Structure formats: C-alpha cells, structure tokens
Amino acid sequence: MPERTDTAPPGGRAALPLPGAGDLSEQQQRGAECVWCRITLTAETAVDLGERRIRVGGSHVTAFPRGCRPCTADAAYRALFDHTQVNRCEHCADDAGSCETHIALRRLIREGRR
C-alpha cells in the first residue's frame, strides 16, 4: 500500500492513500498532474485532495495534490472498502450515516464519477 503523506485534511480525504512524497513530481505536488496516473489536470477534470504538509528530502513542503476523477473515485472506493470491511469501523456498523469518514469517502466517489 502506498505510504501516506505526513498530514492530510480531515474527513474522508485523509483516508485516501497517496503515493509517497518522494515519488511525487513537482507537477503532482502542485496539483497540475494526477497523483496516481500523472495525467495533466484542469479545473474541470481535477478533484482537490486538500493541502498537505509532506516530507521531501530532509524538509517539509506544502503540497496541493489533486487527482483525476476516475483515479479519485477508484481510490475512494478502495478506501471505503478498507474502512468498512478491513478496519471494521464501529460507527459504520451501527449507522454509516453517522460516520464522517464514510460520508466523506462516498462524496469523493460521487465527485469522481460525475
């Protein structure tokens, strides 16, 4: 599984595994390319993954990763499966509508599929 960045935004976006910071190109760090498939992104084709502080070499930088819609939807779907089935979230077992991570991941899936 890809390593996660040092800090991530709250909610479902934090649950999305991103490639390791050392593997991200400058274009991926600034959101010009998808963090997964490296396709060039536009405002219409990108999903914002939130500002993150990542470690590059021996220092931290601020990154603004974005994903293309298909890659984001796929990553959110996998993260939702892991959250509910692998990690067995107790909130989701009781009422998925009360779990902020579940709700945020479903939003990312819908955003990626439109």
N, C-alpha and C positions, 0 to 999 in steps of 0.2 A: 504494500500500500504506500502511496506517495506520502512523504513527510508533510506535515502541516507547517504553515508559517508561524512565526513567533506569536503574533497577536492577530486576532480576527474580530470582525464586528459581531455584536450579539445576535442571537437568534439562529435560524437555520443556515445562514451563510457561513457561520463558524464551523458548521458540521461538514462543509464541503472540503474534501481533501484536495489540496492543490499540489502541483509539482514542487519539489524543494526549491527554496530561494536560490540556491546556487545553480539550479537548472533553468531558471527563468532568464530570458534575454532582456535587454533593456526595453525593447518594444513591448514585451509581455508585462514587465514591471509597471510600465506607464499606461497600460491598457490599450495600446494600439493593436495588439495581436491577442488572440485567444490563448489563455494559459495552457490549454490542453492541445489544440491542433495547430496553433500558430497562424490561423487564417487572419488576414487583415480585417479589422473591425471598423464599423461606422456606428454612429449614434443609433441607427435603426436596427443594426444586427447584433449589438452588444448587450450583455447583461452585466450590470455593475456588481462586482463581488465585494465591494467595500474597501475602504482604505485600510491598509495593514502595515505594521512595522515588521520588517523582515531583516534577517541577518545575512549580509553579503560580505564574505571575507571576514574581517575582524570587526566590522562596524554594522550599525543598523541604519537602514534607509526606509523611507516611506514609499510604499508601492500602492498602485491603484489598479489591481488586477481586474480584468473583465474576461468573460467567456462568450463564445458564440452561443446562440440559442440552443442548437442541438446538443452541444457538449455540456452546457449548463444543466439542461433538463436531464440528460443521462447521469451526470454526477449527482444531482439532487435526488434522482430516483434511487441510485445505489446507496446514497447516504441515508435516505428514508428507510430503505430495507434494513440496513445495518442498525439504525436507531431503534426500529420496532422489533425486528426479528433476532438480530445477533445480540444487541445490548439489552433487549427486553425492557424497554422503558416502562416503568410502572404507571406513569401518567397516561401513556398511550393505551395500556391495557385497561385502565379504568375508564378513560374518556379521551380519545385522541384530540377532540376539540379543545381540551384544556391544556394541551402540551404546546408550548410556544415553539419548540424546535420542530415538531411535526407540522404545525401550521406554516411556519416559515419555509420549510422544505417543500411542502405542497405548492406554495406560492411560486417558488423557483421553478418547479416542474411545469406549472401552468404558463409562467412567463417564457420559459424556453420553448414551449410547444406552440406559442401563438405565431 
